[in-house]
Amino acid sequence: MSPQIGKLFVMLGLGLALLGAFIWLGGGSALNWFGRLPGDIRVERPGFRFYMPLASMLLVSLLISLIMWLVRRLGS
């Protein structure tokens, strides 16, 4: 395995830890909009609840793609 992959895993782990600490320490209120975007499907009826976060997951996918593109671009 390449040392570059190890560095990538460490950076991703630190990033996730920082995001988790931010949310845990009260910064999560800044993310209340996430999961309530136009395009997120929510159906609530008595005895039934369905939620499909299409727009939120598209946003997450775009963000991860951008991060991976930057890692590849800066790594070479």
Secondary structure, DSSP 4 states (H G I P E B T S, - for coil): --HHHHHHHHHHHHHHHHHHHHHHTTGGGGGTTTT-STT-EEEEETTEEEEE-HHHHHHHHHHHHHHHHHHHHHH-
